[in-house]
Amino acid sequence: MAASDISNLHLGNLYAAQLMDKAKQDLGDLDADFRLGKFVRLKGWLNEKVHRKGQQYRPRDLAQRITGQPLSPTPLVTYLRTKYGELLWYFVRLGPELSFRVRRFLRTRNDESRRQVISRAGPLLKAE
C-alpha cells in the first residue's frame, strides 16, 4: 500500500465517522435498524445529503455543509474509544503477549459477545 492510499483511507474514516454522527442526529437510533438488517433510512439520507451533491463540492466542503462543522477527528476518536476502549485494559495488562481470549475478543462482531468475553476473561486476568 502506498502512503497516499493510507492517507486516503484515514481521510475516508474521518469523513465516515463525522457523517455517521450527523446521520444519527438526523435519523435517531440507526443501530436498531442495523440489528434488523435494515439500511433504507441511512441509504436515503446518504442519497439526499451526500450522493446527490458529491460532484458539486470538494469532500471537505461537502462534509462541512452537511455536518455544519469542519472535518474533525473527534467523531472517529469517540467511536474508536467506545468500540475498543475496553481493549486498552487488556493490552496494558497483558503487554505484547495477547492471550487467546483477547484475540477472540478482537474478532467479535457484536457488543453482546464482546461483553461476554470481557466478563469471562476479566476475573482470570485479575487473578494473575
C-alpha positions in Angstrom: 0.0 0.0 0.0 1.3 3.4 -0.9 1.5 6.2 1.6 -1.2 8.1 -0.4 -3.5 5.1 -0.1 -3.1 5.1 3.6 -3.8 8.8 3.8 -6.9 8.4 1.7 -8.1 5.6 3.9 -7.7 7.7 7.1 -9.5 10.6 5.5 -12.3 8.3 4.5 -12.6 7.1 8.1 -12.7 10.7 9.3 -15.4 11.6 6.9 -17.4 8.4 7.5 -17.4 8.9 11.3 -18.4 12.6 11.1 -21.2 11.8 8.5 -22.5 8.9 10.6 -22.7 11.1 13.7 -24.8 13.6 11.7 -27.0 10.8 10.3 -27.7 9.5 13.8 -28.5 13.1 14.9 -30.9 13.5 12.0 -32.4 10.0 11.9 -32.3 8.8 15.5 -31.5 5.2 16.5 -29.9 3.7 13.4 -28.3 0.9 15.4 -31.7 -0.7 15.9 -32.3 -0.6 12.2 -28.8 -2.2 11.6 -29.5 -5.0 14.0 -32.6 -5.8 12.0 -30.6 -5.7 8.7 -32.4 -2.5 7.6 -30.4 0.2 5.9 -33.0 2.0 4.0 -33.2 5.1 6.2 -29.4 5.6 6.1 -29.3 4.9 2.4 -32.0 7.5 1.8 -30.1 10.0 4.0 -26.8 9.4 2.2 -28.5 9.7 -1.2 -30.1 13.0 -0.2 -27.2 14.6 1.6 -24.1 13.1 0.1 -24.6 11.2 -3.2 -26.7 13.9 -5.0 -24.2 16.7 -4.1 -21.0 14.7 -4.3 -19.7 16.2 -7.5 -20.7 19.7 -6.7 -18.3 20.2 -3.8 -14.9 19.1 -2.6 -15.1 16.4 0.1 -14.1 18.8 2.9 -16.7 21.4 1.8 -19.4 18.8 1.4 -18.8 17.4 4.8 -18.9 20.8 6.4 -22.1 21.7 4.6 -23.8 18.5 5.8 -22.5 18.5 9.4 -22.1 22.2 10.0 -18.5 21.6 11.2 -15.1 21.4 9.6 -13.6 17.9 9.4 -12.5 16.8 12.8 -11.0 13.6 14.3 -13.4 13.8 17.3 -16.2 11.7 15.9 -13.8 8.9 14.9 -11.8 9.0 18.2 -15.1 8.9 20.1 -16.3 5.9 18.0 -13.0 4.0 18.5 -12.9 4.7 22.2 -16.5 3.5 22.6 -15.9 0.3 20.5 -12.4 -0.6 21.6 -11.8 1.3 24.8 -12.2 -1.9 26.9 -9.3 -3.4 25.0 -6.9 -0.9 26.3 -7.1 -2.5 29.8 -6.2 -5.9 28.2 -3.3 -4.5 26.2 -1.9 -2.8 29.3 -2.4 -5.8 31.5 -1.1 -8.4 29.0 1.6 -6.4 27.3 2.8 -7.8 24.0 1.6 -11.3 24.7 -2.0 -11.4 23.6 -4.0 -14.3 25.1 -6.4 -16.4 23.1 -9.3 -14.6 24.8 -8.1 -11.2 23.6 -7.6 -12.4 20.1 -11.1 -13.9 20.1 -12.3 -10.6 21.5 -10.8 -8.7 18.6 -12.7 -10.9 16.1 -16.0 -10.4 18.0 -18.6 -8.8 15.8 -21.3 -7.6 18.2 -21.3 -5.8 21.5 -23.1 -8.5 23.5 -20.5 -11.1 22.5 -17.8 -8.6 23.4 -19.3 -8.1 26.9 -19.5 -11.9 27.4 -15.8 -12.3 26.6 -14.8 -9.5 28.9 -16.9 -10.8 31.8 -15.3 -14.3 31.4 -11.8 -13.1 30.8 -11.7 -10.3 33.3 -11.6 -12.3 36.5 -9.0 -14.6 35.0 -6.7 -11.7 34.2 -7.2 -10.1 37.6 -6.1 -13.3 39.3 -2.7 -13.3 37.6 
